[in-house]
Amino acid sequence: MRTRSAQCLEKTLEGAQIKISSVLTDLLGASGRAMIGALVGGERHSGVLARLAKGRSRARIPELINALHECFGEHHAFLCGQHLGLLDELATLLDALTRRIEDAMRPWEHQIALLETIPGSGARAPRRSSRRSGAAMAQFPAPGRLA
């Protein structure tokens, strides 16, 4: 749902000739959110919007100015505001679900810590694989079957 909402936001921007996703690597990163938020808030000047870029994106201000055409109307602002609101709601929902999953996995923290020591597995891989396989390891006749 989050990906779909982000794509809808991008399509709405592109419908208004706003092509910042071709310049920024993350439309919903700090720079993108700042620029979209300013557009929704009423700012329309491409130079002002481009200067909202943060970090490494500041080096691309001339490209951003070209990508921020001034064809953005109130209808676009309304739709983008709705998309941003939905994305924020989904982020809150995902955070709540993540906390619930982490709470449910607490009894297996020791086993998860051991799995995290596997080179290349990282911190999230054991949690993902244990969510997929469940806690009942008896269903696997040998460790290789689980792997």
Phi, psi and omega in degrees: 000321180296315180297317179297318180294320178295322178293321177297320177298314180299319179294322178297316178297315180295328176296336178261014180067024176264113187246038183292339179291343176279347180254317182271142178285332181228104181303327183260014174285186184301316181292312181299315180297321180297315181291316180294319177300320178292320176300313180297325180283354175117349179289133182234349183282121186298325179295317178295316180296316182296327180287357174279356179301146182243156172054227183295339180293339181297333179290345184253021182305315178301320178293322180294321179301318179292328182280344184256064177298157185263050178252022186266118183253183181297324179297317177297319180298317179299310182298316179296322176298319177296316179297317179297319178298317178295318178299321178294318178297318179294323177297319178296317178298314180297321177298316180296317179295319179298316178299319180295317178296316179298319177297319181292335183268356182307320180299342182249021182303320181297313180295321179295318178300321177295318179297327180291344179281350178292125181303132178086355184278329181071181184279332186268335184302313179298324179293318178296314183291325179288331175292323181286321186270339183085174182273346183276091182284346181297340180291347179255120184293335180209156180303326180297330179293321176294315182298000000 
